[in-house]
Amino acid sequence: MYASLSEETLKWGLPPYDRARIERWTSDFEHNIILLAMDSERVAGHMQVFVDSRSRFRGIGELFIYLHQDYQNVGLGKALMEAGIEEARRRQLHRIELTVVADNHRAVNLYEKVGFQREGVKRENFLGDDGKYHDEVSMGILL
């Protein structure tokens, strides 16, 4: 999936998306929540919650999601997010947080639809492909 993502889809992401990084992301099923949306044999989306193992941050997860451009705007992102949040509740996590580029309006709207709230802004914290710094929004949901 990652090899075929469009430039527009990757615009606000954090490359590189090489095999080693993806294997690192998806190697700890015991502690992390890893959901793949499949269309037959094709991966259409990947949602993940990294669960912090340090004692002071026990029960805290950090979420990211990628959807292949062929599967955007059809409700798949919302479905993946809702399934991930439900699994986090089942595992008795306390909260999930994420950071998103403020200009990524579709993602911000999706996160708000499933219950995330804006908690702060990191001013000019993301260097975009356009060579400019963009604000990031910190968001969280209490479970």
Secondary structure, DSSP 8 states (H G I E B T S, - for coil): -GGG--HHHHTTS-----HHHHHHHTS-TTTSEEEEEEETTEEEEEEEEEE--SGGGTTEEEEEEEE-GGGTTSSHHHHHHHHHHHHHHHTT--EEEEEEETT-HHHHHHHHHTT-EEEEEEEEEEE-TTS-EEEEEEEEEE-
